[in-house]
Amino acid sequence: MKMRVRKAVFPAAGLGTRFLPATKAQPKEMLPLVDKPIIQYGVEEALAAGCDQIIIITGRGKTAIEDHFDVSYELEKMLEERGKKDLLAIVRQISDMIHVAYVRQKEALGLGHAVLMARELVGNEPFAVLLADDVIDAPKPCLKQMMEVFEDSQCSVIATQEVNGPAISAYGVLDARRIEGQYNGRVHDVKNLVEKPKPEDAPSNLAIIGRYILTPDIFDTLEHTPLGTGGELQLTDGMRGLLQAGKKIYGYTFEGKRHDTGDKLGFLKATVEFALKRPDLGQQFRDYLRSLNLEA
């Protein structure tokens, strides 16, 4: 019987120091792109891909995430009394969206450690990991594309995109061989993973992006993986352990546009592009942008 991916894990215990002072009292995952928190884009993607259980790994100062996906009786009552039915529907849609479970990560000890924290709730089944910072705009959700590869292969799948030049050193990088004839050449057989190599040492231009489908044997591997860079448990090291144990991992070059909202410039670009796509804002915002003297 083929395994199906039902659970999606969102590591959200990081401190968000790149967005201080805004993140001093607000989780970076709750920063809005137009009027929707970053993490909600990822949760909606997981839902659209067929996941029915969301697991969020939180830490100190992250209660706003829990509040966002919970029922807000006072707000709903106020909106109902004032007849603001459209806003009421939006608020209720968030709390009715899906069942969300939370695991507290007491120390931010790396992405691998965050994934390991989800072990009891995930159990012995495959699961998705989504990094909320990577907001991917695609007609078919990125995770849904990856699900199709997983359903055929029943092996771990990593999202990847081509990154050229010095920027590659900011990513985990795949040493992989393209498999011709499958998914329009978008699938790669992964031989190794290298974390943040120097540009001249990068084995390819295929960068790892924040979407993963992992088989449950990653938990045993992570448990026995030594701490890596910065004294943290790296997910890349755990996946390398799977490869060394003879497990298959595929890289998938997704169709869509990825926005790195964990970077200030990336966040600004995403805000502009999402605003321009909005039926209620797009034309007015476009007119405003055209009116600016951008040569100054």
CORZI-V782553 format. One record per helix or strand of 3 or more residues. SS is the DSSP state (alpha for helix, beta for strand). FROM is the first residue (numbers start at 1). TO is the last residue. If there is no record, write none. Layout:
# CORZI-V782553
ss=SS from=FROM to=TO
ss=SS from=FROM to=TO
This chain:
# CORZI-V782553
ss=beta from=7 to=11
ss=alpha from=17 to=19
ss=alpha from=28 to=30
ss=alpha from=38 to=48
ss=beta from=53 to=58
ss=alpha from=63 to=68
ss=alpha from=73 to=81
ss=alpha from=85 to=96
ss=beta from=99 to=104
ss=alpha from=111 to=117
ss=alpha from=119 to=122
ss=beta from=127 to=130
ss=beta from=134 to=137
ss=alpha from=142 to=153
ss=beta from=156 to=162
ss=alpha from=165 to=170
ss=beta from=172 to=178
ss=alpha from=183 to=185
ss=beta from=187 to=195
ss=alpha from=199 to=201
ss=beta from=206 to=214
ss=alpha from=217 to=223
ss=alpha from=229 to=231
ss=alpha from=235 to=244
ss=beta from=249 to=253
ss=beta from=257 to=260
ss=alpha from=264 to=277
ss=alpha from=282 to=291
